[in-house]
């Protein structure tokens, strides 16, 4: 009987640690996923800022070129 109780206790401890270990992994994955999403968002923002500025600069340059073309056409007529 003593050996049987001991084995039951070991089995119960194993089951509890298994359940607790599995739930801990899910929480860690959630934390890891949140951290990786945060880092990815910052990386995208870091990359997109210069691209947006370049697009704005290009749009301003195109507008200025169009304005110059319009002025040249008006003076040529």
N, C-alpha and C positions, 0 to 999 in steps of 0.2 A: 504494500500500500504506500509506503513511504516513497518508493521510486516512482510510482504512478502520480502521486501528488506533485513531486518535483518536476516530472515531465509536463504535467498540465500547467504548472506555473511558468515553465520555460516557454511552452507553446503560447500561453496568454501574453507573456512579455513580448514574444516575437510578433504576435498578431497586432498588439498595440503599437509597437515600434514600426511595423509595416504600414499601418494605417496613418500614423503620424508622419512617417517619412513621405508617403505619397501626397498627403495634403500639403506638406512643406514644399515639395517640388512644384506643385501648381502655383503656389504663392510666389515662389522664386521666379518661375517663368513669367508670371504677370509683371513682376518688378523688372525683370530683364527686358521684357517686351516694351514696357513703358519707357525704360531708359533708352533702348535702341530707337524707339519712335521719336523720343525727344531729340536725340543726337541726329537722327536722320532729318528731322524737321529743321534743325539749326543748319545742317549741311546744305539742304535745299535752299534755305534762305540766304546762306552765305554765297552760294553759287548764283542765285537769281538776282541778287542786288546789283552786281556789276552788269549783268545782262539787261536788266531793266533800264539802268542808266544809259547803257549803250543804245538801246532802242529809242529812248527819249532823245538822245543826242542825234541819232540818225534822223528821227522825225523832224527835229528842229532844223537840221541841215537840209533836208528835203524841202521843207517849207521855205527856207531862205533861197534855195536854188530856184524853186518855182516862182518866188517873188521876183528874183532877178530876171528870169526868163520872161515873165509878164512885162516887166519894165522895159526890157530890150525890144520886145515885140511892139509895145506902144510907141517907143521912140522911133522904130523903123517904119512905122506906117505913115 
